[in-house]
Amino acid sequence: MTEESGSNSEGSSRFSLIVSALIAAVFMLMWWLDRSSPGGMWALAYTVSQVALVSVVIWQVCDPFADAAQWVGQKFRLPGSVRGATLDAIASSMPELFSGIFFVVIAISAAKDVAPGEVAASSAAIIKAGAEGFGSTIATCAGSAVYNMILIPAFCAFVISFARPERPTIDVDDEVISRDGLWFLCCEVLLIMFLYQNEMMWWMGVALLAVYVVYIGQLYFDAKQYRLKMDALNAYMSQHGIDGQVRDVIVGVREQGVRVNANLVMKAQEEFRDPSLASEEEEKTESAGVFFGYFHVPLTGLTTCLVLLSATLVAAVACYFLVEATIRTAEILEVPAFFVAVILAAAASSVPDTFLAIAAARRGDDSGAVSNAFGSNIFDICICVAIPLLVNSWMTGWEPVSLLQDGKPIAGLVGLRILLVALTVVNLGIMWHNRQITRTKAYVMCGLYLVFVAYAVLGSLGILF
């Protein structure tokens, strides 16, 4: 790490710490004001500040998790696009998973919890409560998917346009769109097919899990092919040197039965010419940064497992408070929790995705930054919806989860189904154009997210379905 990059990292850590301390101070003030006047004018400010503080905790927990995940990825020689779509995606999607589970568990537990002397809740009431909790789960995962798909690439483009003036665009590999983008679109279509039913059953959760297993299988195959191609390129350059034309290298390696593209050849030449590039990358993940990077935990097989486990547990606790804050905010605003979850909980749980993607882009791993966003969305749909659905089914005696309220679809669900597909298609088209995300495109993508926010606001007011 150069002295300049180390100075920038230290300055960024100091700035992040100051901002987080201010958020914590505001939260404590709002907490005191809310306790002084319960149910008063400070209630909403208190819940919003609680969400902001939880976001900081989730961010700091997912940072060491991501470092540990990257260490694992390097040990298995995973390409950036595969690592971003799996390890980074799982690291940054833990909040959505735990939030979805807690939405269901808290709703059903509240329905079952009766005071002495009161009549126990009927099975119908418990099933209805579970359906409402699962509705918030869908809203959180869908809102997070829209955030990841639109805002994260846009934020990366904004940062890179200023931080990397020599190449001020996010360059997206074809495989990121053709593989991860299309996989996300297919998973999204499958989920919407399920959501167009009047109820969701446990086997739908199993189907979503099975789809994710197939997706991981393809990524495993891609990673295996990547290692094979890099080994072939290294062997070729060891024999013929690294100064040959890219086309000649492609032809020479193809004669050995291995097909490579120009981008992979140039990457191999760069690493072969300067081996320190690979060692520098490893130095970045020899330890996990804790508490804004001020402390570091050396990573070994044992400490990596401990970091992953402890980060998961802390993230689970933080998501419990995020769910509580979301539910209370909905009660204060007197709107369905669905519409609060689709923006507030979704944005709060997507904080780790944002910082992971920006960090990958600043390292020059543009494909890893974008594939992280798509991989997170696939994880959100296949895992973060499926597991809460199975938990709901188990807690209600394997009864189906109704997607109707008073004989009508859950408020906001109809518009969400249509908007999800429309925004996905438009966003993929923007990325596919020239395979780049420019600052201008980033502005357009932010405009698309404002459309999504407007939908949630109007829906909460009862104007939209």
Residue, then its C-alpha position, 0 to 999 in steps of 0.5 A: m500500500t502506498e503512502e498516499s493510499g494509506s493517508n487517504s484510507e486513514g482520512s476516510s476512516r476518520f471521517s466515517l468515525i466522526v459521522s458515525a459518532l454524530i449519528a450516535a449522539v443524535f440517537m441518544l438525544m432522540w432517545w432521551l427526548d422520546r422517553s421524556s415525552p412518550g408518543g410525542m413529536w420526537a417519536l418519529a425522529y427517534t425511530v429514524s435515528q435508530v435506523a441510521l445507527v443500526s445502519v452504521v452497526i451493520w456496516q461495521v459488522c459486514d466490513p470484517f465479514a467481507d475481509a474474511a470472505q475475500w481472504v477465502g476467495q483468494k485462497f480458492r483463486l476465485p475471479g472478481s466477478v465470481r467472488g463479488a456474486t457469492l462471498d461479497a454478496i452473502a456478506s452484504s446480504m446478511p441484513e436482509l436475511f435476518s430482517g426477513i426472519f425477524f419480520v415473520v417471527i416478531a409478527i407471529s410471536a406478537a399474535k401468540d403472546v396474550a396477556p393473562g385472562e385474554v383468549a388465545a389467538s386463533s390459528a387464523a389470526i396467527i396465520k394472518a399475522g405471519a402473512e403481514g410479517f412476510g409481506s414486510t419481508i418481501a418489501t425489504c428484499a424487493g426494496s433492497a434489490v432495487y437499491n442494489m440494482i440501481l443506486i449501487p452502480a450509480f454511486c460507484a460511477f459517481v465515486i470513480s468519475f472523480a477518484r479515477p480521472e484516467r478511466p472515469t467510467i465503470d466498465v462492465d464485463d459482458e459476463v456480468i450482464s449476460r450471467d448475473g444480470l440475466w440470472f437476476l432477471c430469471c429469479e425475479v420473474l420466478l418470484i413474481m410468478f409466485l407473487y401473482q398467486n393468492e398464497m405462497m406455499w412452503w414448496m415455493g421456498v424450496a424451489l427458490l433455494a434449488v434455483y440458488v444451488v444451480y446458480i452457485g453450480q454455474l459460478y463454481f464451473d466459471a471459477k474452475q474455467y477461470r483458473l484453467k485459463m489463467d494457468a494456461l496463460n501463465a504457462y504460455m507466457s513463461q514459454h513465449g514471453i509477455d511482449g507478444q500481441v494479444r491476438d497472438v496469445i489468444v491464438g497460441v492458447r487456443e491451440q492448447g484447447v483453451r479459449v480466452n478473451a482479450n481482457l483476460v490476456m491483458k490481465a494475465q500479462e499485467e500480473f505476469r509483468d508485475p507480480s507485486l500486484a498480486s501480492e499487494e492484493e493479498e496484503k489487503t486481505e491478510s487481516a480483517g479491519v475492525f472499528f473503521g479500520y483502526f484495529h486489525v485481526p490477522l486472518t488464518g483459517l481459525t480467525t477467519c471462521l471466528v470473524l465470520l461467526s461473530a459478525t453474523l451474530v452481531a448482524a442478527v442482533a442489529c437486524y432485530f432492532l432494525v425490524e422493531a424500528t421499522i414496525r414502530t415507524a409504520e405505526i407512528l405514520e399510520v401506514p402499512a409496514f410494507f411501504v416503510a420496509v420497502i424504503l427504510a429497512a431496504a436502504a438500511s440493510s443495503v449499506p454494506d453492499t454500497f461500501l463493498a461495491i465502492a471499495a471494489a471499484r476503487r481497487g479497479d475491480d469494476s466487474g466485482a462491484v457490479s456483480n456484487a450488486f446482482g449477486s446480492n439481489i439473487f441471494d435476496i430473492c432465492i435465500c432471503v425470501a425463501i428462508p423466512l417463507l419456510v420459517n413462517s410455514w413452520m411456525t403456522g403448521w405449514e399453512p400457506v402464506s396468504l398474499l391477500q388482505d380482506g380479499k385483495p392483494i397486500a397493499g403495494l404488492v401489485g405495483l411492486r410486481i410491475l415496477l420490479v420487472a420494468l426497472t430491471v429491464v431498463n437498468l440492464g439496458i443502461m448497463w448494456h449500452n457500451r458496457q459502461i456506466t458513466r456519470t450521466k448514466a448514474y444521474v439517470m439511474c438515480g432518477l429511476y430510484l426516485v420513481f421507485v421512492a415516489y411509488a412507495v410514498l404514494g402507495s403509503l398514502g393510499i393513492l396507488f395499489 
